[in-house]
Amino acid sequence: REQTWELFSVRKTILEMLKDRGYNLPTDDDENITVSDFRRRFHGKGDKELTIFVEKSTDFEQKMMIFFPSPPPEATTRRVGADQVKLIHTQMNAESVLRGIVIVERPLMGH
């Protein structure tokens, strides 16, 4: 429950930041979502469902993606590693996105 609240709070803050900087939010319900709605929508879902893709309202070429990666279940540590960062990079390239934010719970792995 506490992790859900933290994730909800971080995601809501990110959405507010994006709106303040002139990015179009994915949907109107994201801005006004409640904790219980967030839990119903994202509980048990993977990292991809939490990913946010936005475009600047004045320039649709200015795109940004926000990622919430978590280590794979078989990982021996709770830190995000190089393999996940490579996947994020690949996804950004596929969408022609030059800007990204990666939200992690703990510091990234050294390599």
BELTAZI-V777471 format. One record per helix or strand. SS is the DSSP state (H for helix, E for strand). FROM is the first residue (numbers start at 0). TO is the last residue. Records with the same first field share a line. If there is no record, write none. Layout:
BEGIN
SS->FROM-TO + FROM-TO
END
This chain:
BEGIN
H->1-19 + 27-30 + 34-41 + 46-49 + 81-93
E->22-23 + 51-55 + 62-66 + 98-101
END
